[in-house]
Amino acid sequence: MRETQSAEIPSPTPSNSSARLLNLQVLRALAASSVVVAHALHETETLAVATGRAAVDGSAWNLGFGVDIFFVLSGFIMTHTAASDFGKGGAPLRFFLRRCARVVPLYWLLTSTLLLGALVAPSLLSVPIGSAPHVLASYLFIPSGRGVDEIRPVLALGWTLNYEMLFYVFFALALLLPIRLGIVWLSVLMIGMALVGNLVDLSHVQIAFWTSPIILEFLFGVYVALIFRSGVRIGAAPALGLMAIGLLGFVRISMPWNDAALPQFLRSGLPAALFVLAAAIGPVLPRNKIVLWGVALGDASYSLYLAHPFILRPMRAIWVKVIGGALPLGLFVFFASLVAALFALALFRGIEKPITSRVQRLVVGSSGSRRVPGGSLPATDS
């Protein structure tokens, strides 16, 4: 059985696989950084009012594209790391426990920190925390309304984790089957849900959220992983070509290739899939200082993604009191993003990594915890 599955889905050699996954770490750093910059740009709108300086106009850039890259990366890494587990007894539970051990600790810690901050200094929050059921739903990764027409948890960025956990449940169920049949089942299920979400007007909050066609971005990552594992590789020129097309995801383009004309999974998801594909099957990046810093930030990308709002808001207050209108707000974007990155590196090394390791040992034991190059947003390493 195991030999047959290996023959059906070839596996790259460990050294080749590990080296190429470093490319994905740099891509993950880029994705997380784009989200940070997007939120720093948003902060300049408030700073503009307080300082009299012009806000930095980022309207031409789709910097939220980083989330699309993360969703594709998640589908890729789950498939790549769990390919040998399909059809094995106990694999679904082991997989899901590993994912919970990876995702939950830091998210719960930062959510609790935000709740504590709301009690101590509620004026710092731009949106009220919400009711007790909303708080509970946030901890349990259940979509819940926050304000008018907004489905966000207490820690607002956790909305992506609500999709991640849904994908983990589906993927765990797919592990009950041999890999080819499992991938087919996963594809039919997710495409069917996306069709329901696109064709039917749903009033139920959770069902409407979970059937968004954006879930297909995970499926893109699954198929990119299958291409990678088949042994397909390309040279520098084709890889750069794919990335050039993928860059379309970072910019806002007029009709017909814009957000109004196309759903997000096509407008941003397909370019994100091309980015991940180019990083996976293209040449391995040289191990110079810039790349190694990118790899380090990629390791800390989950911390960077979840924790950067805890840096940007205080940085905004400090900027108003210390700098005021003396410097252009573009410098705020640079320095705030830099401080957020440094904080994320420290948070990853000092808190995220050790606490995740302890929880993994507790939940799945040392034999069930595997380390693959890559941390995550939302947690894409195994």
N, C-alpha and C positions, 0 to 999 in steps of 0.2 A: 504493500500500500504506500509506504513512504517512498520507495524507489520510484513507483509510478508517478507520484505527485512531483517528485524532483525532476523527472524526465519531462513532464508536461510544462512546468514553470521553471526554466533553468535559473540557477542561482549564481550570481557573480562571485568571484573568489573573495574571501574576507578582506585581503589587503586592498584589492581594487575597490570593493564596496566602501570600505571605511574612508579611503582617500577621496572618493567622489562625493561622499556624504558631507565632507568638509565644505564643498561648494554650496551645499544647501544651508550650512550654518551661516555662511556669509550672506546668502539670500535672506535668511531669517533675520539677520541683523538689519538688513536694508528694509525689510518689511516692518519690523518693530519701530525703526527710526522714522519711517514715513508717517506712522500713526502719531508718534510723539511730535514731530514737526507740525502736523496738521492741527493738533491741539494747542501747540505753542502759538501758531498763527491765529487761532481763534482767541487766545488770550490777549493778543495785541488790539483786538477790537475794544476790549474793556480798558486797556492801557491808553488807547488813543483818547478816550474821554477824560481820563485822569491826568494825562500829561500834555495834551494838546498836539502830540505828534501824530502823524498819519499812520493808520493801521497798515500792516503788511498785507497786500492783496494776494491771496493764494487761490483765487477763484478759478484760475486756469489749470490748477493741478488737482488731480483726484488722489490725494494722499491717503485716503481711507483704503486705497488699493492694497495696502499692506495686509488688511484683514483677509482679502480674497486670496492673497499669496499664502497666508497661514492656513486657510481652509484646504487649499490644494496640497500643501505640504503635509497636513495632518493625514489626508487620505493616502498620500504616498508612504509616509513612515509607518502607519499602521499596517499597510499591506506588505511592505518590505520586511518589517521586523517579525510579523506574525505569519509569514507565508508557510513556514514549516509546521505551524500549529493547526492548520485546517484539518478537520476530521479527527482530531485527537481527543480522547476522553479528558474532561475537565478543562479543556482549553478556553472555553467561553468565560468561565468564572475566573480563571487565572488572569486572563486578559483584562477583564473588567476591573478586577481588584488592583492590578498594576496601574491601570489608567486613573482610578480613583486616588491611589496613593500618590500619583504624580501630580494630579490637578488640584485635589481638594485642599491640602495643607496651606499653601500660600494664599489661595483664594479665600478660605475661611479666615485666615489670620488678618488679611487686609480688609475684608468685610467687617470683621469685629473691630478693627482699628478705626474704621470709618464711623461705625456706630458709636464707639466711645468718643470720637471727635465731635459727633453730633450732639452728644450730651454736654460736653465741655464748652464747645464753641459753635453753636448752631448757625451763627451768622456767616461762617465760612462756607456753608453749603448753599449751592445755587438752587437745589431742588430738595424739598422735604423728604425725609427718610421713607415715610409711608406707614401703613398699618402693620400690626403684628403678623397677619397672614402674609403680607408682602415680604416682610423680613424672612419669615420661615421659607417661603417659596424661593427667595434668593439663595439661601443656604442649600436648598435641595435641587437647584438648577432647573426649577420649573418657571417658565415664562409667566410674568405677572405684570399687570398694568401699573405704571407709575405716572400719575398725572394724566393729562388728556392725550389720547392717541399715542402713547409712548409705552412700549413694553421693555422695561429696563429693570434689572435687579438693583439692590442697594448700591453695590459697586457697579456703576453703570456699564463699564467695559465688560462685565461678566455676561452681557447678552451673547457674546460669541461662544462662551462656555456652555450656554444652554443648547446651542447647536452641536457643539463638540460632544457633549454627553449623549445626546440623541444618536449621533453617529456611532459612538462607542457601543451603545446598546445594540444597534443594528449590526455592527461589525462582529460583536461577540456572538450574536445569533448565527451569523454567516459561518463562524468557525465550527459550528456543529456539522458542517458539510465538507466534502472534499473541495479543494480550492476552486476548481473551475465551476462546479455547481454552486458553491458559496458566493462567488463573484457574480454569477448570473442572478442568483436570488437577491443579492444586495442591490444590483442594478435595477431589477424589476421593481423592487420595493421602493427605492428612492425616486425613481422616475415616476412611478405611480403616484407617490405622495406629492411630488412637485406638480403633476398634472392636476391633481385634485385642488391644490392650492391656487393654481393658475386659472382653473375653469369654474370653480365653485366659490360663491361668495359666502365665506365662513364667518360666523359671528362669535364662535367660541375662541377665546384668546389663545389658549395653548395650541389648539389644532391649527388655527390660522398662522401662528408663529412657526410651528414645526413643519408645515407644508409649504413654506416659502421655497421657490425654486432655487434659492441660494444654496440649499443642501446639495445640489448637484455638483458644486465645486469640490466637495469631498470625493465624489465619484470620479471627477477628472483626475484627482490625485491617485486614486486607485489604479486607473488605467495607465497613468504615467509610470507608476511603479511596475506594472506588468511589462511595459516597454523596456524599462531599465533592466529588469530581471531576465528579459529575453536575450540580453547581450548586445543590443543595438548601441552603437557608439558613433559619434560624429566628430568632425574636426572643428577647428576654431572658427572658420568662416561660416559654416552652417549654424553653429551655436550662436554666433553674434547676430546672424540673420533672425533667428528665432527670438532672441532677446530684443532686437530692434522692433519686431512686431509686438512683443510683449510690452514694450514701453508705451504703447497706445493706452494701456490700462492706467498709466500715471497722468494722462492728460485728458482734459475735457474737450471733445471734438464736436463740431457742429453736425447737423443731420447728414446722413441717416445713422451714424455710429455714435449715438449719445444716449444718455440715461433715459430720456423720454421715449426714444424709439425702440430700445432694446432692454430686456430685463437685465439685472445685475449679473446673473450667472453667465450671460453672453457678453455683456459690455465689459465686465472686469474679470470674470471667471476664466474665460478662454485665454486672454492675454496672460493671466496668472499661471495657467497650466503650461503655456509656452515657456514662461520664465523658468518654472520648475523643471520642465523637460530639458531645456538647454543646460541648466545647472547639473542635472543628473547624468545626462549622456554626453555632454560636451567635455572638453579637456579639463583636467584637474588644474586648479589655480596654483600658481607658484607659492611656496611657503615663505613669503616675505613678511615684513613687519605689519604692513597694512592688512594683508590677508589674515594673519594670526590675530590681530586686534578684532577683525571682523568675526572670526571664529569665536573669540572670547565673548563678544557682545551677542553673538548668536546663541551661545550657551545660556546667557543671561536674558534672553529675549522675553521669556515668560515674566520674569521680574520687571523688566523694562515696560512691557505692555501694561501690566496690572498696576504698577506702582508709580508711573510717571505723573499721574494727576496729583499725587501727594507732594510732588516737587514743584510742578508748574504754578499751582495756586500760591504757595508761599513765595516763590520767586517773583511772581507778579506783584505781591504786596511789598516785597523788599525793593523791587525796581522803582515803584512809585515813591517810596520814602527816601531812597538813597540816590537814584539816578534822575528821577522825574523826567523832564523833557530835554535833558542835556544830550542824549544820544538817540539815534534813530532806533526804531523798534525792531528792525531787522537784527540788531545785535542782541536784543532780548531773546529772539527765537534761537539764535546760535548758542548763547550762554545757557539758556534754560534747558535746551536739548542736551548740551554737553553735561551739565550737572545731573540731569535725569539719567544719562547713560552711566556716569560714574557711580551714582547711587545704586543703580540696578546691578552693576558689577559687584558692589559691596554686599548688596542684599542677597544676591545669588550665592556668593561664597560664604557669607556669614550666617544666613538663615535658610534660604530656599534649599540649597544642596544638602546640608546636614539634616534638616527636618524631614525632607523627602526621603532620604536614605533610611532614617529611623522608622518612618511610617511604612516604607516598603518592606523592611525586615519584619516589622510587626504583623503586617497584613498578609504578605505572600511569602515571607521567609527569604533567606539569602539565595536559595536555589531558584526562586521564582522571579528574582529581580535581575533584569538584563540591562546593560548600559550600551546604548548605541550612540554614536556621535550625534549630539544634538539635544538641546533643551527644547523649550517649546513655547509657542503661543498657539494656541492654548495647548501647551504641553504635547509635543509630538514625538518625544523620544519614548522608548520603551524601557 
